[in-house]
Amino acid sequence: MTTHATPQASAVPKSGLDAADLGASARSSSPAAEPAARSRWSWMGLGFVGALGILVFWAFDALPFQDLPAHAGLIALRHRFAESPFDQRFFVLAPHLGPYSLFRFIGEQVTSMFGPIAAVRTLGTLPLVVTPAALLFARRRLHGDMSPTMGFMGIVLSFGLMTLLGFASYLLGLAVMLFGLTLWLELLLAADRGENTIAKELVMLAAAPLIFIAHGHAFILFLVLAGIATIVTGRRRQRLLRLRTLVPALSLAAYVAWLERASTTPPGSVHVSAASLEPHFQGPYDKFTLLITPTLMTRTGIDFVIGCVVWLLVILCTVATVRKLSKPDAAAFATEGDGSSIHTRALVAGAVVIGAMFLVLPHAIGWFGFVDGRLVPLVLFLCLMAIRRPSLDRWLASSLDRMAPALAYGVAVVALVASYRFQNEARGYHEILAAVPSEARVLNVPLDPNSDIFTAHPFTHYDKLLLAERPTVVSDIWFHQGSALYPTKENPALRLPSTYSESDLHGVDWAAYHLEDWDYVLIRTRPEASTPATPDRLSLAEHRGGWWLYKSL
């Protein structure tokens, strides 16, 4: 757009005003100054809504994020293990490099300074910070987009069902993967142009293993997307040669897989039967309902509406971008100097393939759950990275820029209000846990771990908070490479019935339990529920709200 100097700016200075003053005045009142001012306010707004989102993880005592209490307990157990004979009696600590290593490392570092509860709050917060940063980084590097809009969208998609389930390790790994994918697309474009790619290849050599140690599932998705980007566009031969930069990461993954297979039972541990890898598929309706989970946390319905708006915006913007790419002048359009459309083709192809994977994958494979649901936000991320602003008409571009902040503020406020209300549901857990002495064995029986406010099962792992405070043994520890913990033969969890599952316990056949293995039994019900039926061997020791603590006689 051509601009013309105003008469004041070009006139001879009068009345004591010099040319610099007049020039500054002209610039401050020019039309170009208004977008810049709006941009500054937008960035400030992004920072403010990000701060609101962070408060969700730090402003309240009771956390509604299902797996985070478990992570707090496991982090504390690992941290004190070398000096705790009691923990050594029941567990073997055998960490090695692999998926979850980054998660464990961050948790350990924060625990050393501030304790395990602060560690899980930090780990829960990280995806909220890193995900918007990854989208902003991708938009700037791939399309030259300097606006904060996608940062707002990153915050929106940081509050979903997986956040509520406490899948902080996967969400962090997914954000790291988006950074890595952006670097990969830049490397491929440089290869297309015949540039010297040594520096970019060295960066990729370091980034790919980082994705692997952040999360194994995220690494697999990165390999899929990297492969798609390599073959769908550009100079394929040159692109295929750059796959050499992934060899170290693939070698590390193969080594870890061999190590896991060769040493699944560390010295001093007892072999635990491998969980069945039988896939569990859901019906078409259940699969369809997963589409709303990237923004679904509460039962208010507000985040459901926000999710629908997000999908509408993403679909409209993506369709507009694809239509522009498919027009007759697309050949010239695809060879633009900035490479933006080349990146878009790769990202859209990736979104299509990930969407197809979502349709065909099961909901769970053995103990590894929410397999297909994990892909839904990734489809949205890829589309947001693919959108080209020149392809959007004025109304659509304006709608995206105006709606993104509103949606971000909406999810942050809903999460804050719901967390405040959740405190009443969780009341009493401090008093109950305080009644359990050190070095006790506690059987957790969450008969009703659900919430009337949030949509997941936030009380499933509250027993693990005992581990965060003192040496104890609880009934459900994740025995695998991720936790780096394995049971000894004295661990009473080995004698639990096969029907026991903290995450899906519909009833209790008390006769199937060896209650003599446990000093206490912790039962969770709704606060208004009547006294649970228990065998005579159990004596009520404490009751607060929906928490019931029984002593084994």
C-alpha positions in Angstrom: 0.0 0.0 0.0 1.4 3.4 -1.1 1.5 6.1 1.5 1.8 9.8 0.9 3.4 12.4 3.1 1.0 14.8 4.8 1.3 18.5 4.0 2.3 19.1 7.6 5.2 16.7 7.4 6.6 18.2 4.3 6.1 21.9 5.1 8.7 24.2 6.4 8.7 24.3 10.2 6.8 27.2 11.7 5.9 28.6 15.1 9.0 27.2 16.9 8.3 23.6 15.8 11.2 21.8 14.2 11.0 19.2 11.5 11.5 16.2 13.9 8.6 17.3 16.0 6.3 17.6 13.0 7.5 14.3 11.6 6.8 12.5 14.9 3.4 14.1 15.1 2.6 12.9 11.5 3.7 9.4 12.3 1.6 9.2 15.5 -1.5 10.2 13.7 -1.0 8.2 10.5 -3.2 5.1 9.8 -0.2 2.8 10.1 0.1 3.7 13.8 -3.4 2.3 14.6 -2.6 -1.4 13.7 0.6 -1.1 15.6 -1.2 0.1 18.7 -3.8 -2.6 18.3 -1.0 -5.2 18.0 0.6 -4.0 21.2 -2.7 -4.3 23.0 -3.2 -7.8 21.5 0.1 -9.0 22.7 -0.6 -7.6 26.2 -4.0 -9.3 26.1 -2.2 -12.6 25.2 0.1 -12.2 28.2 -2.8 -11.4 30.5 -5.0 -14.4 29.5 -1.9 -16.6 29.7 -1.5 -15.5 33.3 -5.1 -16.3 34.0 -4.6 -19.7 32.6 -1.5 -20.3 34.8 -3.6 -19.4 37.9 -5.7 -22.4 37.2 -2.7 -24.6 38.2 -1.5 -22.4 41.1 -4.3 -20.5 42.7 -6.2 -23.4 44.3 -5.3 -26.1 46.8 -7.2 -29.1 45.3 -6.2 -29.9 41.7 -8.9 -31.4 39.4 -6.3 -32.9 37.0 -6.7 -36.7 37.3 -3.1 -37.9 36.9 -1.2 -35.0 38.5 -1.6 -36.2 42.1 -0.2 -39.5 41.0 2.8 -37.8 39.4 3.4 -35.8 42.6 3.6 -39.0 44.6 5.9 -40.8 42.1 8.2 -37.8 41.9 8.5 -37.7 45.7 9.1 -41.4 45.9 11.9 -41.3 43.4 13.4 -38.2 45.0 13.7 -39.8 48.5 14.3 -43.4 47.4 18.0 -43.6 48.1 17.5 -42.5 51.7 14.3 -44.5 52.4 14.7 -48.1 53.5 10.9 -48.4 53.7 10.4 -47.5 50.0 13.3 -49.8 49.0 11.5 -52.7 50.7 8.6 -52.4 48.3 10.0 -50.9 45.2 12.9 -51.0 42.8 14.0 -47.8 41.1 15.4 -48.4 37.7 15.4 -45.3 35.5 16.9 -45.2 32.0 16.8 -42.8 29.1 13.7 -43.0 27.0 10.2 -41.6 26.7 9.1 -39.6 29.8 12.8 -38.9 30.7 12.3 -35.1 30.1 9.2 -35.2 32.2 11.0 -37.0 35.1 14.0 -34.7 34.8 11.9 -31.5 35.1 9.9 -33.0 38.0 13.1 -33.9 39.8 14.7 -30.5 39.4 11.6 -28.6 40.6 11.1 -31.0 43.5 14.7 -30.4 44.7 13.9 -26.7 45.1 10.2 -26.5 45.9 8.8 -29.9 46.5 6.7 -32.4 44.6 3.4 -30.5 44.6 5.1 -27.5 43.0 6.7 -29.9 40.6 3.3 -31.2 39.3 1.9 -27.7 39.1 4.9 -26.7 37.0 4.5 -29.7 34.8 0.8 -29.0 34.4 1.6 -25.4 33.5 4.3 -26.1 30.9 2.0 -27.2 28.1 0.0 -24.0 28.6 3.1 -22.0 28.0 4.9 -24.1 25.4 1.9 -24.9 23.1 1.0 -21.2 22.3 4.8 -20.6 21.9 5.1 -23.5 19.4 2.2 -22.2 17.3 3.6 -18.6 17.3 7.0 -19.9 16.4 5.6 -22.0 13.6 3.4 -19.2 12.2 6.4 -16.8 12.2 8.9 -19.1 10.7 6.7 -20.8 8.1 4.5 -17.9 7.0 6.0 -14.7 8.4 2.9 -14.2 10.5 3.7 -11.8 13.4 0.2 -11.6 14.9 -0.6 -13.0 18.4 -3.8 -14.7 17.1 -2.4 -18.3 17.1 -1.1 -17.7 20.6 -4.6 -17.2 21.7 -5.7 -20.4 19.9 -2.9 -22.3 21.6 -4.2 -21.2 25.0 -7.7 -22.3 24.0 -6.4 -25.8 23.0 -4.4 -26.1 26.2 -7.6 -26.5 28.2 -9.2 -29.8 27.1 -10.1 -33.2 28.3 -6.4 -34.4 28.1 -5.5 -31.5 30.4 -8.2 -32.6 32.8 -7.0 -36.2 32.6 -3.5 -35.0 33.7 -1.8 -36.0 30.4 0.8 -33.3 31.0 3.7 -35.4 29.7 1.9 -36.1 26.3 0.8 -32.4 26.0 4.3 -31.2 26.6 5.7 -33.8 24.2 3.1 -32.7 21.6 4.2 -29.1 21.9 7.9 -30.0 21.6 6.9 -32.0 18.5 5.3 -29.0 16.9 8.6 -27.1 17.3 10.5 -30.0 15.8 8.0 -30.2 12.9 8.5 -26.5 12.1 12.3 -27.0 12.0 11.9 -30.0 9.8 9.7 -28.1 7.3 12.3 -25.3 7.2 15.0 -27.9 6.5 13.0 -29.4 3.6 12.4 -26.0 2.1 16.1 -25.2 2.2 16.8 -28.5 0.5 14.3 -27.6 -2.2 16.2 -24.4 -2.9 19.6 -26.0 -3.0 20.9 -24.1 0.0 23.6 -25.3 2.4 21.6 -27.2 5.0 24.4 -28.2 7.4 23.4 -25.8 10.2 19.7 -26.8 9.9 20.6 -30.5 9.8 22.6 -30.1 13.0 19.7 -28.4 14.7 17.4 -31.3 13.6 19.9 -33.8 14.8 19.5 -32.3 18.3 15.7 -31.7 18.2 14.6 -35.2 17.1 16.0 -37.0 20.1 14.5 -34.3 22.4 11.0 -35.2 20.9 11.6 -38.8 21.7 12.6 -38.3 25.4 9.6 -35.9 25.8 7.1 -38.6 24.8 7.2 -41.7 22.7 3.7 -41.3 21.2 4.6 -37.7 20.1 7.8 -39.0 18.5 5.9 -41.6 16.5 3.5 -38.8 15.3 6.5 -36.7 14.4 7.9 -39.5 12.2 4.6 -39.9 10.5 4.3 -36.1 9.8 8.0 -35.8 8.8 7.5 -38.6 6.3 4.4 -37.1 4.8 6.0 -33.6 4.5 9.0 -35.2 2.7 7.1 -36.9 -0.1 4.0 -34.7 -0.8 5.7 -31.7 -2.3 9.0 -30.2 -3.2 12.1 -31.8 -4.6 11.6 -35.3 -3.2 15.1 -36.7 -3.8 16.7 -33.8 -1.9 14.1 -34.1 0.8 14.6 -37.8 1.2 18.3 -37.3 1.7 17.6 -35.1 4.8 16.0 -38.1 6.5 19.6 -38.9 7.6 19.2 -36.3 10.3 16.6 -38.6 12.0 19.0 -41.6 12.2 20.4 -40.7 15.7 16.8 -40.4 17.1 15.7 -43.6 15.5 18.8 -45.4 16.8 18.1 -44.1 20.3 14.4 -45.3 20.0 15.5 -48.7 18.8 18.1 -49.0 21.6 15.5 -48.1 24.3 13.0 -50.6 22.8 15.7 -53.3 23.0 16.6 -52.3 26.5 13.0 -52.5 27.6 12.5 -55.9 26.1 15.8 -57.2 27.5 15.4 -55.9 31.1 11.7 -55.6 31.9 12.4 -57.1 35.3 15.2 -55.1 37.0 17.4 -56.9 39.6 15.5 -57.2 42.9 12.1 -56.7 41.2 9.4 -59.2 40.5 8.1 -59.8 37.0 4.7 -58.2 36.5 2.6 -59.7 33.8 2.4 -57.5 30.8 -0.9 -55.8 30.3 -3.0 -57.2 27.4 -2.4 -55.3 24.2 -5.9 -56.1 23.0 -7.4 -53.0 21.3 -10.7 -51.6 22.4 -12.8 -49.8 19.7 -15.6 -47.4 20.3 -18.7 -47.0 18.2 -19.2 -44.2 15.6 -21.1 -41.9 18.0 -18.4 -42.2 20.8 -15.8 -41.5 18.1 -17.7 -38.4 17.0 -18.0 -37.1 20.5 -14.2 -37.1 20.8 -14.1 -34.2 18.4 -15.1 -31.8 21.1 -12.6 -33.0 23.7 -9.8 -30.5 22.7 -11.7 -27.8 24.7 -13.9 -29.9 27.0 -13.3 -29.7 30.7 -16.4 -28.8 32.6 -20.1 -29.7 32.6 -21.2 -26.1 32.1 -21.6 -26.4 28.3 -19.6 -23.2 27.7 -16.5 -25.0 26.7 -18.6 -27.3 24.5 -19.8 -24.2 22.6 -16.2 -22.8 22.5 -15.1 -26.1 20.9 -17.8 -25.8 18.2 -16.7 -22.3 17.4 -13.0 -23.4 17.2 -13.9 -26.1 14.7 -16.0 -23.7 12.6 -13.2 -21.2 12.4 -10.5 -23.8 11.7 -12.6 -25.5 9.0 -13.5 -22.2 7.3 -9.9 -20.9 7.3 -8.5 -24.2 6.1 -11.0 -24.6 3.3 -10.3 -21.1 2.1 -6.6 -21.8 2.1 -7.0 -25.1 0.3 -9.3 -23.5 -2.3 -6.6 -20.9 -3.0 -4.0 -23.5 -3.5 -6.2 -25.4 -6.0 -6.9 -22.5 -8.3 -5.4 -22.4 -11.8 -2.6 -20.1 -10.8 -1.6 -22.5 -8.0 1.6 -23.4 -9.8 2.9 -19.9 -9.5 1.4 -19.6 -6.1 3.3 -22.7 -4.9 6.7 -21.3 -6.0 6.5 -18.1 -3.9 9.8 -17.0 -2.5 8.7 -17.4 1.2 7.8 -21.1 0.7 4.6 -20.5 2.7 2.3 -22.5 0.3 4.8 -25.4 0.2 4.6 -25.6 4.0 0.8 -25.4 3.8 0.6 -28.3 1.4 2.7 -30.5 3.7 0.7 -29.5 6.8 -2.7 -30.0 5.2 -1.6 -33.4 4.0 -0.5 -34.2 7.5 -3.8 -33.1 9.0 -5.7 -35.4 6.5 -3.5 -38.4 7.4 -3.8 -37.8 11.1 -7.6 -37.4 10.7 -7.7 -40.8 8.9 -5.7 -42.4 11.7 -8.1 -41.0 14.2 -11.0 -42.7 12.4 -9.3 -46.2 12.3 -7.3 -46.3 15.5 -8.9 -47.9 18.7 -9.7 -45.9 21.8 -7.4 -48.0 23.9 -4.6 -50.5 23.5 -4.2 -52.4 26.7 -3.4 -50.0 29.5 -2.6 -47.2 27.0 -5.9 -45.3 26.7 -7.4 -42.4 24.8 -5.3 -43.4 21.7 -7.6 -41.9 19.1 -8.6 -38.9 21.2 -5.0 -37.8 21.4 -5.0 -37.1 17.7 -7.9 -34.7 17.6 -6.0 -31.6 18.9 -3.1 -32.4 16.6 -5.4 -32.1 13.6 -6.4 -28.6 14.8 -2.8 -27.7 15.4 -1.7 -28.7 11.9 -4.6 -26.8 10.3 -3.7 -23.7 12.4 -0.1 -23.9 11.3 -1.2 -24.4 7.6 -3.6 -21.4 7.3 -2.4 -18.7 4.9 -3.6 -15.2 5.7 -3.5 -14.1 2.0 -6.1 -16.8 1.3 -8.6 -15.4 3.8 -11.1 -12.8 2.8 -11.3 -9.7 5.0 -14.3 -10.9 7.0 -12.8 -14.3 7.8 -9.4 -12.9 8.8 -11.1 -10.4 11.0 -13.3 -13.1 12.6 -10.3 -15.2 13.4 -8.4 -12.3 14.9 -11.3 -11.1 17.0 -12.7 -14.5 18.1 -9.4 -16.0 19.2 -8.9 -13.7 22.2 -12.6 -14.1 23.2 -12.3 -17.9 23.1 -9.1 -17.8 25.1 -10.5 -15.6 27.8 -13.6 -17.8 27.8 -11.8 -21.1 28.5 -9.5 -19.5 31.1 -12.4 -17.9 33.1 -14.4 -21.1 32.9 -11.5 -23.2 34.2 -10.9 -20.7 37.0 -14.5 -20.6 38.2 -14.8 -24.4 37.9 -11.6 -24.9 39.9 -12.9 -22.5 42.6 -16.1 -24.5 42.9 -14.2 -27.8 42.9 -12.6 -27.0 46.2 -15.9 -27.7 48.0 -16.1 -31.1 46.3 -12.6 -32.0 47.4 -12.9 -30.8 51.0 -11.7 -33.1 53.7 -8.9 -34.8 51.9 -6.1 -33.1 53.9 -7.6 -34.3 57.2 -8.1 -37.8 55.8 -4.5 -38.1 54.5 -3.2 -36.6 57.8 -4.8 -39.5 59.7 -2.6 -42.1 57.8 0.7 -42.6 59.6 4.1 -43.0 57.9 5.0 -46.4 56.5 1.4 -47.5 56.2 0.0 -49.6 53.4 -3.1 -48.1 51.9 -5.7 -49.7 49.6 -7.4 -47.1 47.5 -11.0 -47.8 46.6 -12.5 -44.8 44.6 -16.1 -46.0 44.3 -17.1 -42.6 42.8 -14.0 -40.6 41.7 -16.1 -38.3 39.5 -17.0 -34.6 39.8 -20.2 -32.7 39.3 -18.2 -29.8 37.9 -15.5 -31.4 35.8 -16.0 -34.1 33.2 -13.2 -36.6 34.1 -12.3 -38.5 37.3 -10.3 -36.1 39.4 -10.3 -38.2 42.6 -8.9 -41.4 41.1 -5.3 -40.8 42.4 -5.6 -38.6 45.4 -4.2 -41.5 47.5 -0.8 -40.8 45.8 -0.6 -37.5 47.7 0.4 -39.7 50.7 3.5 -40.6 48.8 4.2 -36.9 48.3 4.2 -36.3 52.1 5.8 -39.5 53.6 6.9 -43.1 52.9 3.8 -45.2 52.3 2.6 -48.0 50.0 -0.5 -47.4 47.9 -2.3 -49.9 45.8 -1.9 -48.7 42.3 1.6 -47.6 41.0 2.5 -47.5 37.3 5.2 -50.2 36.9 6.9 -49.4 33.7 9.7 -47.2 32.1 7.7 -44.0 32.5 7.6 -44.2 36.3 11.0 -46.0 36.5 9.5 -48.0 39.5 9.0 -51.8 39.8 7.6 -53.9 42.7 9.6 -56.2 45.0 8.0 -59.5 46.1 6.8 -57.8 49.3 4.7 -55.3 47.5 1.0 -56.0 48.4 -0.1 -54.6 45.0 1.0 -57.9 43.4 -1.8 -59.7 45.3 -4.7 -57.5 44.2 -7.5 -59.2 42.2 -7.4 -58.8 38.5 -10.7 -56.9 38.7 -9.1 -54.1 40.6 -8.8 -50.8 38.6 -8.6 -47.4 40.2 -9.8 -45.7 37.1 -12.9 -47.9 36.5 -14.0 -49.4 39.8 -17.8 -50.0 39.7 -18.0 -52.2 42.8 -15.9 -54.1 45.3 -15.9 -57.9 45.8 -14.3 -57.7 49.3 -13.8 -61.4 49.4 -11.3 -61.2 46.5 -9.1 -58.8 48.5 -6.3 -59.8 50.9 -7.2 -57.1 53.4 -4.5 -58.4 55.8 -2.0 -56.9 53.3 -3.3 -53.4 54.0 -3.2 -51.2 57.1 -5.8 -48.8 55.8 -8.5 -48.7 53.1 -9.4 -45.3 51.6 -12.8 -45.0 50.0 -14.1 -42.1 47.9 -17.8 -41.5 47.4 -19.9 -38.4 46.6 -20.0 -36.1 49.7 -23.8 -36.7 50.1 -23.5 -40.5 49.8 -24.4 -42.9 52.6 -21.9 -44.9 54.5 -20.3 -47.5 52.1 -20.8 -51.2 52.9 -17.6 -52.7 54.2 -16.6 -56.0 55.8 -16.3 -56.4 59.6 -12.5 -56.5 59.3 -12.6 -52.7 58.5 -13.2 -50.1 61.3 -14.0 -46.5 60.4 -11.1 -44.3 61.4 -12.0 -41.0 59.8 -14.8 -39.5 57.6 -14.7 -36.1 55.9 -16.9 -35.1 53.0 -16.7 -37.9 50.4 -13.7 -39.4 52.0 -13.8 -42.6 54.2 -10.7 -44.0 55.9 -11.0 -47.4 57.4 -8.4 -49.2 59.6 -7.8 -52.9 58.9 -8.2 -54.9 62.1 
